[in-house]
Amino acid sequence: MDRANIDVDDLLKVIFALVIVWLLLEVLGIVLNLTFALLDALPMIVAVAIIVLIALRLTDRL
């Protein structure tokens, strides 16, 4: 078998697999970016939670 003798179906399978890997890496990158954005916003979320708890305590709802 010659190196240059590749079936079109095999070549399409390789390209398909590479595109799937590329898309999975893109999705993983988006998930990681969202996770780090949430971690960066964590102090603000904690501050809002504390303000809500204090407001609920002052209005006797807690």
N, C-alpha and C positions, 0 to 999 in steps of 0.2 A: 504494500500500500504506500502510495506516494504522499508526502506531507501536504501537498497542495490539493490533494483529492479529498475534499470534505463535502459531504452531502449538505444540501440546503437545509434540510430538517434539523440536522445536528447543529449547524451554524445558528439557526433561529432559536434552538433550545438554549444555546450558550448566551445569546443576546438577551433572551427572555429572563434567564437566571440573573444576569448582570443588572438588568433593569429592576428586578424585584429586590435585589440586594441594595441598589441605590435608593429605591423608595423606602425600604425599611430603615436605612440610615437617616434619611430625611425625616421620617416620622420620629425616630429616636431623638434626633436633634431638637425637634419641636417640643417633645415631651420634657427633655432636659432643660430647655429654655424656660418653659412654663414652671417647672419645679423650682428653678433658681429664682424666678420672678416672685413666686409665692414665698420663698424663704427670705427674699429681700424685703417683702411687704409684711413679714411676721411681726416686727415691732409695732407697726401701725395697727395691725389687727388686734394685738394685745392691748394697746392703748384704748382703742375703741371699745373693746370688751370691758375694760376697767371702768370707762366712763358710763357705759350702759349699766353695769352692776351698781355703781354709785347712784346713778339716777333712779334705778329701781328701788334701792334701799331708802333713798330720801322720800320717795313717794309711797313708801310702805307697801310695795308690791312684791318685796322679797322677804 
